[in-house]
Amino acid sequence: MAVLIAYFSRKGYNYVNGDIIELKEGNTQVAAKKLHKIVGGDLFEIAQKKEYSNDYRECVAEAKKDYLEGVRPELKQYLEDIDKYDTIYLGYPNYCGTMPVAVFAFLEKYRFEGKTILPFCTNEGSKMGKSERDIKAICPNAILKEGLPLHGADIQSCDAQLKEWVERSKN
């Protein structure tokens, strides 16, 4: 069983526990790397060719505009072959109550029929939002497992949460 950990993450200025602070590495990337140590597989970063502003408030405005307009940005890179993967862990921060538009673009690019998708979402209190419904709508023939919301401010200590989720997901 081949595993893919595909994730979108944002370093730079981010909202963390009520403050805007600069992150050298995005919270979702930190979680993806921790998950990789647990499950192995391949890591793949979902990244927009044209990145959002490093300024947090500008980024929020850009992301909201793109979401409302249904934008599907060009990605920096694409997978050569998704067919070799049976299990896809899909990580992203909560943007606009769901996934970033780059994650929508990624999901719409490939066929996920019969594949198992396990979403994990970093957030500051908004949990998974409606992202699981959106994934199911885009990938109706995939097996969608229960997602894991991760509090971004606590990402450095989420190892046990990730391990428990991986174990629960095996059932």
C-alpha positions in Angstrom: 0.0 0.0 0.0 1.6 3.2 -1.2 1.1 6.3 0.9 1.2 10.0 -0.2 1.2 12.9 2.2 0.1 15.9 0.1 -0.1 19.2 1.9 -0.5 23.0 1.5 1.2 25.1 4.1 2.1 28.8 4.6 5.1 30.1 6.3 5.6 33.8 7.0 3.2 35.9 9.0 0.3 33.8 10.5 -2.4 34.2 13.1 -1.4 32.1 16.2 -3.2 32.3 19.5 -4.6 35.8 18.8 -1.3 37.3 17.6 0.3 37.6 14.2 3.7 36.0 14.3 6.3 35.0 11.7 6.6 31.2 11.1 9.8 29.9 9.5 7.9 26.8 8.6 4.1 26.6 8.1 2.1 24.6 10.7 0.7 22.2 8.1 4.2 21.4 6.9 5.3 20.7 10.5 2.3 18.4 10.9 3.0 16.7 7.5 6.6 16.0 8.5 5.5 14.5 11.8 3.0 12.4 10.1 5.6 11.2 7.6 7.7 9.9 10.5 4.7 7.8 11.6 3.4 6.5 8.3 6.3 6.9 5.8 5.4 7.3 2.2 6.0 10.2 -0.1 5.7 13.9 0.8 4.3 16.3 -1.8 3.9 20.0 -1.2 0.9 21.6 -2.9 2.0 25.1 -3.7 0.6 27.9 -5.9 2.9 29.2 -8.6 1.8 32.7 -7.7 2.0 32.8 -3.9 -0.1 35.0 -1.6 1.4 38.0 0.2 3.7 37.3 3.2 1.6 39.9 5.0 -1.1 38.0 7.0 -4.0 40.4 6.4 -3.2 40.8 2.7 -3.0 37.0 2.4 -6.4 36.6 4.0 -7.9 39.1 1.5 -6.3 37.4 -1.5 -7.4 34.0 -0.3 -10.9 35.1 0.3 -11.2 36.8 -3.1 -9.9 33.7 -4.9 -12.3 31.5 -2.9 -15.3 33.6 -3.7 -14.4 33.8 -7.4 -13.8 30.1 -7.6 -10.1 30.5 -8.7 -8.1 27.4 -9.3 -4.5 28.5 -9.4 -1.7 26.9 -11.3 0.5 24.8 -9.0 4.3 24.9 -8.9 4.5 21.2 -9.5 2.2 18.3 -10.2 2.5 14.6 -9.3 3.7 12.4 -12.1 1.5 9.5 -11.2 -1.2 9.4 -8.5 -2.3 5.9 -9.5 0.5 4.3 -7.5 -1.0 5.7 -4.2 -3.8 3.9 -2.3 -3.8 6.2 0.7 -3.6 10.0 0.6 -3.1 12.1 3.7 -4.3 15.5 2.7 -3.1 18.5 4.9 -4.1 22.1 4.7 -4.8 25.1 6.8 -8.4 26.3 7.2 -9.0 29.1 4.7 -12.5 30.6 4.4 -14.0 27.8 6.4 -12.6 25.1 4.1 -9.4 24.4 2.1 -7.2 26.8 0.2 -8.0 27.1 -3.5 -4.7 25.4 -4.3 -6.0 22.2 -2.6 -9.2 22.4 -4.6 -7.0 22.6 -7.8 -5.0 19.6 -6.6 -8.0 17.5 -6.0 -9.7 18.5 -9.2 -6.6 17.6 -11.2 -6.5 13.8 -10.4 -8.9 10.9 -10.1 -9.2 9.5 -6.6 -11.7 6.7 -7.3 -11.2 3.9 -4.8 -8.4 5.8 -2.9 -8.6 6.5 0.8 -8.3 10.2 1.7 -7.5 11.2 5.3 -7.6 15.0 5.7 -5.9 16.9 8.4 -6.5 20.6 8.9 -4.5 23.1 10.9 -6.5 26.0 12.4 -6.8 28.4 15.2 -10.3 27.3 16.3 -12.3 26.8 13.2 -11.5 23.0 13.0 -12.2 21.3 9.7 -14.9 23.8 8.6 -16.7 22.4 5.6 -13.6 20.9 4.0 -14.7 17.3 4.4 -17.9 18.0 2.6 -16.0 19.8 -0.1 -13.5 16.9 -0.5 -16.4 14.4 -0.8 -18.1 16.6 -3.4 -14.9 16.7 -5.5 -13.9 13.1 -4.9 -17.3 11.2 -4.6 -15.8 7.8 -5.4 -13.0 8.1 -2.9 -13.1 6.6 0.6 -13.1 9.7 2.9 -12.0 8.9 6.4 -12.6 11.2 9.4 -10.4 14.3 9.4 -8.1 15.5 12.1 -8.3 19.2 13.1 -5.0 20.3 14.6 -4.7 23.5 16.6 -1.9 25.5 14.9 -0.5 27.0 18.0 0.0 23.5 19.5 1.5 22.0 16.3 4.9 21.3 17.8 3.3 18.9 20.3 0.8 17.1 18.1 2.7 13.8 17.7 0.4 11.8 20.0 -2.7 13.2 18.3 -1.4 12.2 14.9 -0.5 8.7 16.1 -3.9 8.2 17.7 -5.7 9.4 14.5 -3.6 7.1 12.3 -4.5 4.1 14.5 -8.2 5.1 14.6 -8.2 5.4 10.8 -7.1 1.8 10.3 -10.6 0.6 11.4 
